[in-house]
């Protein structure tokens, strides 16, 4: 279900790669990502795997599927389907939290805070249905502020309902893998629309190398200790920064598709390399932030590598390269980073074994 929603968002961006569409894409990605976060953290704390939980989860997934179908309309200005589908998913989560509040007495303070914050947000989403454009979008933003602030409002109660720290990186990694898969799918779809020649082949190979390098960096070299460290600062940072990681990957997928089409001779996409670069910059800054809050929280080589790659991507926007050239440069930078990391980690492993 989330695959469909992310795919719809990325397709809307690649179809119309303008600055305005990019910011619409960033905004609409927030509720899709937050739905995932809501069900992820609930399942991590309160998953009972009984019949009511399964039925409610299936109902939530149905609401997400409906949400995915409303994404194109939201980009075109439709203001009914998207908020109603989103409210449907959030109401399911409210019912789940009400159930947890009833049965898990030691977490009633936490679940009560979430019920109030999420319930207030649902009310604002529903009120937005009666508000004319563009003010309804302001209401959507206000509702999301209620929801996104809930963990901060409940930060004193969070330690009383601890998460399973080893499971969170797995669940976040699943979402990251889903979005990376969309990038690979974008390569396939773009290649199917063009004729093979040296430029299009180079673009396809470079796109695959970018996706493979990011997969390698995230799953092999990104430190997950922030989510399990003492205190909630690292965990909250790890959670919120993942928005920039996954939205960047989704934008990157759209940018990759654009670069391949441009390399295949579609001049409609000339001057759109900034989509690819902006997506990678957000992802790499997200990687750097995760590394920075991981104990011992030092500005080490990993942070420098991630930040430097992000800065390179932003610099390429200013240079104004073609989508293909920007893709080739970024692919080379990421492959070099993976090679360096492999050598460095091998050296550390060898030193530890002596």
Secondary structure by P-SEA (a helix, b strand, c coil): caaaaaaaaaaaaaacccaaaaaaaaaaaaaaaaaaaaaaaaaaccccccaaaaaaaaaaaaaaaaaaaaaaaaaaccccaaaaaaaaaaaaaaaaaaaaaaccccaaaaaaaaaaaaaaaaaaaaaaaacccaaaaaaaaaaaaaaaaccccccccccccccaaaaaaaaaaaaaaaaaaaaaaaaaaaaaaccccaaaaaaaaaaaaaaaaaaaaaaccccccccccccaaaaaaaaaaaaaaaaaaaaaaaaaaaaaaaaaccccccccaaaaaaaaaaaaaaaaaaaaacccccccaaaaaaaaaaaaaaaaaaacccaaaaaaaaaaaaaaaaaaaaaaaaaaaaaaac
